[in-house]
């Protein structure tokens, strides 16, 4: 057992520690191939009798993914446990119950199931967030949300913000770990530059960071938060391997957000979400968000033809028409393409996203980028990629340009990894 992992498991009982060893081998590549189910951080906390929560006024950052494997929400479970005081609940983007659309949240309310106050902390940081935490009366914060493995998915930013606020307030943080659903063997993509820090990217991590939420918490503490306060406790998973996709864990898939309905969506998302910085639709308001792209003025035929000539392994592309019911091009007929991941082990989301953008640029009748291009820069984590695409730089050359910073990030990332198989 490494020093990092020993620290992460500190505080668990002997029975839970024994259950954590030895690590199982990676499962087969076939979708759904399963050796034994993965045990989440919450389930290990429960198996240990919630000892880490005893005597505390607990605040819970959670959303609809925060369940056990029977789909019972952990807020309901904790509320019913004698001796555990669930003091407050905090909702991220989309809200605690997940009813709000992208870029929105649910207002402060009382949870009807538990009678506990639910505070809205979406895109809230610094003094306002500290005030909310103090108002809530908590003295320990529990974080349990399913991530999807991309830097601009905002739950990681919420984790960063609550850790920063809790450090200043001397409130301990416990992260209940869950799988990175798209695998976590190697990071990919550009590393966030400080000038592009925002709520869709707080810290200098790679776009596809290849870490779990627990590992991100340790990374934020070690490399980003000053003063950092006490390190977060991470209750690790049992049986998870970095090579696993979510459908190989035995855990039920719950959409982490309204436009993340399937694992295939999550696999493509690190590349196709880059189109949020363009004038084109990413398929929000359709049955295939982030798996179909296009615009009312786009001629998709040459777009598809160009991409079929590119070296994009693990991907099939077809021409399609769709009408979004919300967001960009709402109620307009859109011509575009549909992406189908045929081999997820060979599929490269970032290389695919860049190829799509480079091929789309000459097809737009006007500018490709939304507004000034600032949104695209925030998504990339740098303004150099947008400029490179505008200059006609080939995707392979763009990828080559970020390899140095990615290697530096990888060296830091390795110091906080909790799972090594």
Secondary structure as UniProt FT lines:
FT   HELIX           3..8
FT   TURN            9..11
FT   HELIX           14..19
FT   TURN            31..32
FT   HELIX           41..47
FT   TURN            48..50
FT   HELIX           51..53
FT   TURN            54..55
FT   STRAND          57..62
FT   TURN            64..65
FT   TURN            69..70
FT   HELIX           74..80
FT   TURN            82..83
FT   STRAND          85..91
FT   TURN            93..94
FT   TURN            96..97
FT   TURN            102..103
FT   STRAND          109..110
FT   TURN            112..114
FT   STRAND          117..120
FT   TURN            122..123
FT   HELIX           126..136
FT   STRAND          140..144
FT   TURN            151..152
FT   HELIX           155..169
FT   STRAND          172..176
FT   TURN            181..182
FT   STRAND          188..191
FT   HELIX           194..196
FT   TURN            199..200
FT   STRAND          206..208
FT   HELIX           213..223
FT   STRAND          233..235
FT   TURN            242..243
FT   HELIX           246..248
FT   TURN            249..250
FT   TURN            258..259
FT   HELIX           263..272
FT   HELIX           273..277
FT   TURN            284..285
FT   TURN            287..291
FT   STRAND          292..295
FT   TURN            296..297
FT   HELIX           300..308
FT   TURN            313..314
FT   STRAND          315..323
FT   TURN            328..331
FT   STRAND          333..341
FT   TURN            344..346
FT   HELIX           349..361
FT   TURN            362..363
FT   TURN            371..372
FT   HELIX           374..380
FT   HELIX           384..390
FT   TURN            391..392
FT   HELIX           395..401
FT   HELIX           403..414
FT   TURN            415..416
//
